Amino acid sequence: MRFASTLALKNIKRKPGRSVIMILLAAFLAFSIFAGSLVVLSLRNGLASYEARLGADVVVVPYEAQTKGALESILLQGIPGYFYMDESAMEKIRGMEGVEIATPQFYLASAKAGCCSVALQLIGFDPETDFTIQPWIQESYSGTVGYGDVIVGNHVSLPLNHSLTFYNQELRVVAQLDETGTGLDNAVYASMDTVRDVIKNAESLGFRYLGKVSADKAISSVMVKVADGYSTEAVMNDINVHVRKVEATQSKSMISSIAAGLSNVSRIITLLTVMIWILAIVILAVVFVLIANERKKEFAILRIVGASRQMLSRMLLTESALISAVGSVLGVGLAALVAFPFTDLIRTRLNLPYLLPDAGTVAALVLGALLASVLAGSLSSAVSARKLSRNDAGLVLREGA
Amino acid sequence: MELRAENVSRRFFRNSGQANYFYAVKDAALLLTSGSLTEITGRSGSGKSTLLNILAGLLEPTEGRVFLDRVDLYSMADGPRSELRSRCIGVVPQGQTGLHSLTVLENVKLPCLLYGEKLSDASALELLEKVGIADLKDVYPNELSGGEMRRLAIARALVKKPAILLADEPTGDLDDENTQKILRLLRQEADEGTAVLLVTHEREAAAYADRLYRMDGGILAEASAQ
């Protein structure tokens, strides 16, 4: 084995041009495998997180919000939205058969004016009935969200106990949430009482977001949990038929439209990764065959001094494994340099929930990409190794003499 | 130790088809014994190198057998046969046979590296001295002349003190002075107990040989002894 590694290293060192080309090929392969897998996993992770954060079976919004797709814009991209309805709609929904819980949410974006310290989306929830935001808050904050308190999303860069001003109302940051990979990371969360006072301040400053709806009774959406034994679709249809000027949607259908988009992107990335993998194996194999022809004499000399065919194969495989390993580390490193700092850009470009996997999964991905690349190198050199070791040493030397 | 070829033949097919073949070596019998230098001469393409490769365990004969003492070389698997070649048979092949990734000194030590044997630089240098290229020990083969490369191959073949030495045109590319030096070295090896086979075109080599053979059209025949 020492012979194989010693000669392999010397060959790599003495043929820098050839070695660099092969290292770059291996790096390209590892880059595409790691980056491709990371994006696909992050998209899947993002969807799971989005599904978990949505939490409700049925989402009810004012009719005009649904037609504009405004809710998805808020949830996915954090694009500010203003749509309101009277809370009487929620009362009606609560009284309907099959509705176990119905809880309101209120969306308000800060204005680009002196009254607001930062540009943010404010999401209000009712601590008494909320079943979607509070479980998430509890993952990172065990206290209660009192009047004037806000919890900030993961991408909001504000320190704890920092004050921020929303339409001249002072709010205090009490906690920061875990990342979701969606627009929810760019929002801040407060109780409905707090948000109602903020909207009153906004009205007094001349911002008319509510239209004809009274500030005390305005809500943006109703999150509905369907009771066991009832069909989500039936409850949704019931709401659409019996509650005026609202549109009820099954959250499953919101997810499925995103899932379809995600599935397409994932499929394309997976296909590209597989194609690159096969292409790299073919290119590496061709390179190895070309090199093999150039190295026929070298192998013949080794046979003459006593190397067995197996030893020669081992030497070539060691050489390709070393080259692939160096290239893979380079490729994975480069992919990490691109994929991690540009996570936000990738998320914006893809317009899909995008949440990086945890450190353990990333480590497994790194290992997988390294192994796949080294395996590709070994596979592509195996044919040449076999062919080379079977050449007739005496004849090769006579041809090349 | 002795190396014995019993009626070995090697048939090659021409590219034009299976029915079209020729014998590079036909029914050759040869015995190389310890302490003797055997010389084979003949024209190019007469089958000398093919026979040498068969004797080295590198090219399986289509007929006949080759014995190293009592061991039938071609009844062995490639691994053990290669190991046996490394241990007992030194081969000086035709052509320029230095590994380009290794220095001259590393090339000479290569047979020892294969099976993890230790060899001091001093021992390898001593051999390089004998063949006259000690001052080139750190040079890579692409900087060597044809003659220097031949001497490198000879030093490498002798590095494990083989019982059998098979040298194919070892003095090709050498000037008269170095030719004599190498022929004397081979004679000395034989005198110290090695069974030496010398395949050559050199007329003066006959003066160093114990037995002379001539090969013509694949047929090996004993020539007049010295």
Interface residues (C-beta under 8 A of the other chain):
Chain A: R2 F3 T6 L7 K10 N11 K13 R14 K15 K297 E298 A300 I301 L302 R303 I304 V305 G306 A307 S308 R309 Q310 M311 D392 A393 G394 L395 L397 R398 G400 A401
Chain B: S49 T50 L52 N53 A56 L58 L59 D78 G79 R81 S82 E83 R85 S86 R87 V91 P93 Q94 G95 Q96 T97 G98 L99 H100 S101 L102 E106 L110 P111 L113 L114 Y115 G116 Y140 R156
